[in-house]
Amino acid sequence: PNGLDIDQIDQQASAPISRESLDLPPAALAVVMVAGLNKFKNQPMLFRALKRTESDSARPLHVLVVGDGPRAAELKATAENIGVANRVHFLGHRTDVPAILQVSDIAVLASHTEGTPNAVMEAMVCRLPVVATDVGGVGEVVDQGSTGWMVPPDDDEAMAAKILEFARSETLSQRFGEAGRERIRRYFSMETMVNNTLAVYEFLLARKSGEF
């Protein structure tokens, strides 16, 4: 699986950025989704989930949409049509994603399809609990019920319920966030990726040389 340079992400996350610069109200709980603005990433599912949380969260939920792509104008219109445009912030392409993650509260991925999503892994490094669709390699990264929740694709009702679980419990969010960082450190660090890759080569070379 992919490996992340955790020290580099930590360094980038320490860069100063204010919630005010992202137009987040002081009391808002920030749900962040880092993904290209294309049909596969399915941002409308998150917008529908956000609509479902309107009357159920003590803190107002706002969504940070980080990324750019061919559907930018269409997605802004979708947020308007669903009635959540005032709580969705389109940040476009950013080079300071770890800093944005650092001032966010919950990470979400609503994709129809995925490989092994770096966006989820980086969020976990930054101690964010995760709500993601159970597609592709997401289940290899997210430990269900420990570092985050996986929900079926296009099930915005389930996504809203899991987001609200974190919104209602800072203790739960912190526990999942800490467990997520430890999971990435243990299984998805750059060092682990390099060591595992070397082990494969060493195994194949040993087999070729007739050692076993």
N, C-alpha and C positions, 0 to 999 in steps of 0.2 A: 504493500500500500504506500501511498504518498507519505513523505516525511516533511515536517515543518521545522524551520529554524526558530525555535522558541525564543532564544535570546534576542534575535532580530525583531520579532513581533513585540516582545516586551519593550524594547527600545523605542519602537515606533508608537506603541501605545502610550508611552510616557510623554509624548509631545503634547503641549498644552492645547486644548480645544474646549470651548465653552458650549454648554447646551443652548445658551442664548444665540450663538452663531448659527445654530441649526434650526432656529425659530421654535424651539421647544419651550412651552410654558413651564414655569418653575416646578409646578406640582405634577407634571406629566410623567407617565411611565412610558419609556421609549422602547418600542418593539422595532428591531432592525432586520432588514432583509437585504443581503448583498448578493446581487445576481444581475446578469444581463437582462435588458428589457426586451425579451423575446417570448414567443408562445410557449416554449418548453418550461420556462421558470414560473409561469402561472401566477403572477402577482394578483390577479383578480380574486383568487381564492382567499388571499390574506385580506383584501379589502372587504370581502363579504364577512369574513370572520370578525374583522374590526367592527363592522356594523352591528353584529350580534352582541358585542360587549358594551354597547352604549349605556345601558341602565344597570349593569351588573358589577361595575368596578368602582371601588372607592376613589381611585385615582384615575384621571382621564388618560386613556391610552392613545398614544400617537405613534404612527408608523414612519420610520425612516427608510426610504427606498434608495439604496445606493447602487448605482450602475447606470449604464446608458445602452441604447440600442434602438432598433427600428420601430419599436412600439411605444416610444415615449409619449407622443401626443395622444395615441389611442388609450394608453393606460391612465393618463391624466383625465381624459374624458370619462373613462370607466369609473374612476374614483368619484368624479362629480355626479355621475348618474346613480351610483350606489348611495350617495349622500354622505361620504366621508372625506371629501376633498379638503375640508378644513383641518383634518387630523392626519393627513398624509403629506409627507414632505419629500419631494423628489430632489435628491442631492446630486444626481448626475454621476459622471465618472469622477472618482476621487483617488488620490494617491495617499491618503491618510486614513485608510480603513481601520487599522488597529486603534487609532485615536478615537474614531467614532464609536467603535465597539466598546471602548473603555468607558464612555459616558452613556452607554445604552444599558437596558435592563434585561431584555429577552431577545434571543436570536430566533428567527423563523426562516424556514425554507419551504416553499409551497410547490416545488417542481413536479412536473409530470414524469421526468426522467433525469437520472443523474449517473455520474461515475462515482468517484470517491470525492465528495464535495469539500474542497479547501475552505469554502466560506463557513461551513459548519465547524471544521477543525479549528480555524482561526478564532471563531467565536468562543469555542471551548477553552482555548489557550487564555482568552481574556475573561474567563470565569463566568460566561453567560450560560444560563440554562437554555436548552434548545427545544423548539417545537418544529418538527419537520415531517414531510410526507415520507412514507415508507416505500421508497423507490431506490433502485440501483444499489449503490454501495453505502447508502445512508445507515443501514442497519449494522454495517461493519464499524462505523464510527460512533454512533449514538448507542449508549447502553440503556435500553428501555427501562424507565422507572428509576434510573440512577443518575444519569447525566442529562436526560431529556425525555421527551415524549415523541413517539412516531404515530402519525395518524394516516388514514387512507387518503390517497390522492382525491382532490376535489371535495373532501368532506369538511367544509368550512365550519359546520356545527361542532365537530370534534376538535378542530383547531382552536376555535373560540374557547371551548371548555378548558383545554389544556393551557392556553395563554392565561385564562382567568385564574387557574390554580396557582400559577406563579405570581400573578398580580395580587392575589389575596394573601400570600405568605412570603415575606422576605426571607424567613428562615429556610423555607423549602428552596427558594431560588438560590440562596447562598450555598446550601448543601449540594444541590445539583451542579452549581457552577464550580465549586472546588473539586468535586468528583470528576467533572469534565476535564478540567486542566490536568489532573493527575492521569487520567486515561490517555490524553494526548502525549503527555511526557513519557509515559511508560511504553505505549505501543506505536505512536505516530511521530516521534521526533526524527529529525534528520539523522541523528546518530543511529537510531534503531533501524531506519530504512537502509542506511549504508551497511550496517553490520549484517542485516538479513540478506541483502543483495550479495555481499561477499560470501556469505555462507552458502548460497545457491551455487555460485561459481566454484567454490572450493569442493562442494559435493560432486559437481559434474566433472571437475578435473580429476578428483580422486577416483571416481568410477571409471573414467576413461583410461587412467593409468593402471587399472586393475587392482586397486587396493581393496575393493569390495564389489 
